[in-house]
Amino acid sequence: MKVTGIAAIGKNRQLGLNGKLPWKNDSELAHFKSTTKNGILIMGRKTFDSIKNPLYGRKSIVISKNLSGGDKNHFYVNSLENALVLARFIKNVDQNVFVIGGSNVFKQALPHISELIISEVEYDGDADTLFPSFEKEYECVEMKVCNRPSKEDRFTVRKYCKKM
């Protein structure tokens, strides 16, 4: 099963601030939505809480100590390993599996992630959560600059594959 990590980060690996994205970039958010549509999303509880509801058209697997709740499109598990097993079990042939955060989930998942899709946004401010270092294990295979009239909506998408 192919597992893809997807994240938007600032210029210095910023990932979050006070449980939220520290920027507003509607264009990057649209990219995230179109890329993950119909997929299975693996995330930590804090990431799920920041989203507030399961994302439409996707199944969510939330890693949490509290396993209560959930429904047919969103599930709780107690470890990354169990999230990966569940993803394999519920996955349809044409569904992609994405790890979407937070920082600790990315750190744990990097050994399982074969591809990273990283959007770098025009943000150089504060953060209390950073994306983990990955460049030693991955190489950039594709880059797309998404210039928009508004600086706040500009971003660059880099696709990385695990080095062999």
N, C-alpha and C positions, 0 to 999 in steps of 0.2 A: 504494500500500500504506500503510495506516494504521499508525503506530508510536506506541505508548504507553509512557511512562516510568512506572515504579512504584517507590516507595521509602517506607520508614518513616524518619522523622527525629525528632530530639529538638527541644526548644523553641528551640534556637539553631542549627538545621540540622545537628546532629550526625548522622553517618551510620555511623561505625565507630570502633573503638578496638582496636589490636593485632590487626587482621585479623578482628574479630568485631563483631557488634552489641553495643553497650555496655549493653543492657537485655535483659530477658526479658519478653515480652508474648505469651502464647499466643493471645490473641484476635486480635491484629493479624496474627500468623503464619497463623492460620486464614483471615483475610481475604485475605492474599497468596495462599495456596494456592488458595482458591476462585476468585479473580479471574484467576489465571494458568493455571488448569487447562486442559489441551489446547492451550496456547499454545506459541509459540516464544520462548525467552528468550535475549536477547543480553546478555553480561556479559564483564567482564574476567577475567583468570586468577586474580587474588587473590580476587575474589568467588566464582569457581568453587571455588577451594581451600577457602574458608571453608564452603561448602556440603558439600564432601567427595565427593558423588556427584551424578550427574544427577538432577534431581527427577522423580519418577514422574509419568507422564502428560503430559510436556512434552518438547520438543526443545530442547537447549541449544546455543548457538553461543558459543564462548569465543574472545575476542580475546587472542592470545598470540604471543610471539616463537617459542615452541616449538610446532611444529605436529604433533608425534607424538602418537599415541593417537587416541581417538575411536571411535565406533561408529555404528550406524544412528540413534541418538537424541541423540548429542552429537558436535559437530564443532569443529575448531580452524581459525581463520582469523587472518591477520596484521594486519587493519585493520577499522575500523568499516565502511568502504565495502564491503569483501568480506563482512562479516557481513550487511549489508543486501541485497546481491546474493544471497547464499545463502538468506537468509530468504525472499526473493521467489521463489526457485526451488523450495524445499521446502514452501512454505506451501500448505495446503489452503484452499478457499474460506471455510470457517468458522473458520479459525485466526486468532488475534490474535498480533501481534508485540509483545513487551515488552522494553524496556531495563531491566535491574534493577541495574546498577551495575558498578563502583564510581564514585567521584567523577570520575575522568578520563574514563571512558566516558560518563557523563552529560554532562559538559562538551562532549565531541565530538558527542554525539548530539542535543543540544537543537535544532539547526537542522532535524533530521529528525523530531522528536517533535511530533505534533499535539495530543496529550493527555497530561496528567500526572495520576497518581493518587498523592497524597501523604498518608500517614498520619502525623499528629503524635502521638507518644507522650509520656507523662508522664515525660520524662527531661531533666534539667538539669545533667548531669555532664560529665566529660571526654570528649574525642574527639580523634582524630588525623586524621580524615577528615570533611569537611563536604560537604553537598549544595550544588551551585553556585547562584548567584543566578539567578532566572528570572522574577521578577514583572514586569519591563518588557515581556516578550514574551508573557506568558500572563495570562488573567483567570480568577478563580474562578467556576465556573458551578454548583457544587453542593457542599453541605457536609452531613456526617452525623456527629453526635456519638455515639460508642459508649461509653456509660457502663456500667461493670461494677462489681460490689461491691468488687473489689480495685483500688486505685489503680494498681497495676502493670499491670493489664489494660485500663485506659482508653486510648482514643485517639480522634482526630478525623480523618475522611477528607475531604479536599478534592480535588475534581476540577477541573482547570484545562484550558482550551482555548487554543490559540494565538490571539492577537489578529489580526484581519484588517487 
